[in-house]
Amino acid sequence: MLTFANRSSISKMNMQCGKVIISPCAACKILRRRCADKCVLAPYFPPTEPAKFTIAHRVFGASNIIKFLQELPESQRADAVSSMVYEASARIRDPVYGCAGAICQLQKQVNELQAQLAKAQAEAVNMQIQQANLVALICMEMTQTTPPQESSPQQSLDNFVTCPNTPSYQSNLNFFDVDNYNNLNSWEPLWT
């Protein structure tokens, strides 16, 4: 009886009497039947996870679950149970679309993320092109300008002091001359 340790767990051991009490699997417990030694549901619905069977049972029914598991090889049964529980919980959450609604939502999300990725990649390419154009423009300007002639520091200072060219910010200092002052007196006050 202990050879089927996968199908049930030992809930209590009474060492004084030498009895071992084994609890039934979650499926048999919910269906209120005796859990047989060769219970098909026991390895996949342990007594510690009753909600797992309850969800699958509500959507598929116990007899359909048993038939489905018996048709599959044992290596595929665990994945089939996992899939049934997922599909059943999706059907309970969304009775109209079930897991197809979840798949559609995920596909929509993938499409949106792919569009965002394409947009980001296009922006990156655009920035690389702008950078290349800027570097090319700087290189062209550097090659077109003549290199400054080497001169002594004293000669540079003399050229600066005697230079007749005034900067543009100094040339516009005469904004308030006498003509403008006379025009200011003829203005009417802005307030009364």
C-alpha positions in Angstrom: 0.0 0.0 0.0 2.9 2.4 0.6 4.2 1.7 -2.9 1.7 4.3 -4.2 3.2 7.1 -2.2 2.8 9.4 -5.2 -1.0 9.1 -5.2 -1.5 9.9 -1.6 0.2 11.3 1.4 0.5 9.9 4.9 -1.6 12.2 7.1 -1.1 10.5 10.4 0.9 7.6 11.7 -0.2 5.9 14.8 3.0 4.1 16.0 1.3 2.6 19.0 -1.1 0.5 17.0 1.1 0.2 14.0 -1.6 1.7 11.7 -0.9 4.0 8.8 -3.8 6.2 7.8 -3.5 7.3 4.1 -5.7 10.1 2.8 -7.3 9.8 -0.6 -6.3 12.0 -3.6 -8.1 15.3 -4.0 -10.2 14.0 -6.8 -11.6 11.0 -4.9 -12.1 13.2 -1.8 -14.1 15.8 -3.7 -16.1 13.0 -5.5 -16.6 11.3 -2.1 -15.5 7.9 -3.3 -12.9 5.5 -2.1 -9.4 6.1 -3.7 -8.4 2.8 -5.3 -4.8 1.6 -5.5 -4.8 2.2 -9.3 -6.5 5.6 -9.3 -5.7 7.4 -12.5 -6.2 10.8 -10.9 -4.1 10.3 -7.8 -0.7 11.1 -9.2 -1.9 14.4 -10.7 -4.3 15.7 -8.0 -2.6 15.3 -4.6 -4.7 15.8 -1.5 -2.8 19.0 -0.7 -4.2 20.7 -3.9 -8.0 20.2 -3.9 -8.6 23.5 -5.8 -6.7 22.1 -8.8 -9.2 19.2 -9.3 -12.2 21.4 -8.4 -11.4 23.8 -11.2 -10.9 21.1 -13.8 -14.0 19.2 -12.6 -16.2 22.2 -12.9 -15.4 22.6 -16.6 -14.6 19.2 -17.9 -16.2 16.8 -15.5 -14.6 13.8 -13.7 -15.5 11.2 -16.3 -14.1 13.2 -19.2 -10.8 13.9 -17.3 -10.4 10.1 -16.5 -11.2 9.2 -20.1 -8.7 11.7 -21.4 -5.9 10.6 -19.1 -6.5 6.9 -19.9 -6.0 7.6 -23.6 -2.7 9.3 -23.1 0.7 7.7 -22.4 1.9 8.3 -18.8 4.7 10.6 -19.9 2.2 13.1 -21.3 -0.4 13.0 -18.5 1.2 15.6 -16.2 1.3 18.1 -19.0 -2.2 17.3 -20.0 -3.5 17.9 -16.4 -1.6 21.1 -16.2 -3.1 22.2 -19.5 -6.6 21.2 -18.4 -6.4 23.1 -15.2 -5.1 26.2 -17.0 -7.9 26.0 -19.7 -10.5 25.4 -17.0 -9.4 28.4 -14.9 -9.4 30.6 -18.1 -12.9 29.4 -19.0 -14.1 30.2 -15.4 -12.6 33.7 -15.6 -13.9 34.3 -19.1 -16.8 32.1 -19.9 -17.2 33.4 -23.5 -13.6 33.2 -24.9 -11.8 31.1 -22.3 -8.1 30.6 -23.0 -8.6 31.9 -26.5 -9.3 35.3 -25.1 -6.1 35.2 -23.0 -4.1 34.1 -26.1 -5.7 36.9 -28.2 -4.8 39.5 -25.5 -1.2 38.2 -25.4 -0.9 38.3 -29.2 -2.2 41.9 -29.2 0.4 42.8 -26.5 3.1 41.1 -28.6 2.0 43.2 -31.7 2.1 46.4 -29.7 5.5 45.6 -28.3 6.8 44.7 -31.8 5.5 48.1 -33.1 7.3 49.9 -30.2 10.5 48.0 -30.9 10.3 48.9 -34.6 9.7 52.6 -33.8 12.7 52.6 -31.4 14.9 50.9 -33.9 13.9 53.5 -36.6 14.7 56.3 -34.1 18.0 54.7 -33.4 18.9 54.5 -37.1 17.7 58.1 -37.6 19.9 59.3 -34.8 22.9 57.4 -36.2 22.3 59.0 -39.6 22.1 62.4 -38.0 25.3 61.8 -36.1 27.1 60.7 -39.2 25.8 63.8 -41.1 27.0 66.0 -38.3 30.4 64.5 -38.2 30.7 64.8 -42.0 29.7 68.5 -41.8 32.2 69.2 -39.1 34.9 67.5 -41.1 34.0 69.5 -44.2 34.1 72.8 -42.3 37.5 71.9 -40.7 39.0 71.1 -44.1 37.6 74.3 -45.7 39.0 76.7 -43.1 42.6 77.8 -43.5 44.8 76.9 -40.6 45.8 80.0 -38.5 49.3 81.3 -39.1 51.8 80.9 -36.3 52.7 84.2 -34.7 54.3 85.3 -31.6 52.2 86.2 -28.5 53.3 89.8 -28.7 52.2 90.1 -32.3 48.8 88.7 -31.4 48.4 91.2 -28.6 49.4 94.1 -30.9 46.9 93.0 -33.5 44.1 92.7 -30.8 44.8 96.2 -29.4 45.0 98.0 -32.8 42.2 96.0 -34.4 39.6 98.5 -35.9 36.9 95.9 -36.0 34.6 96.1 -32.9 32.5 93.3 -31.9 28.8 93.4 -32.9 27.6 93.7 -29.4 29.5 97.0 -29.0 28.2 98.5 -32.3 24.6 98.6 -31.1 25.2 100.6 -27.9 23.8 103.8 -29.5 20.2 102.7 -29.2 19.4 105.7 -27.0 20.5 108.7 -28.9 19.1 112.2 -28.9 16.7 111.6 -31.8 15.1 108.8 -30.0 14.9 110.9 -26.8 12.9 113.6 -28.6 10.5 110.9 -30.0 10.0 109.6 -26.4 8.6 113.0 -25.3 6.0 113.0 -28.0 4.6 109.7 -26.9 1.4 109.7 -25.0 1.4 108.2 -21.5 0.3 104.6 -21.3 -1.8 105.3 -18.2 -4.1 108.1 -17.2 
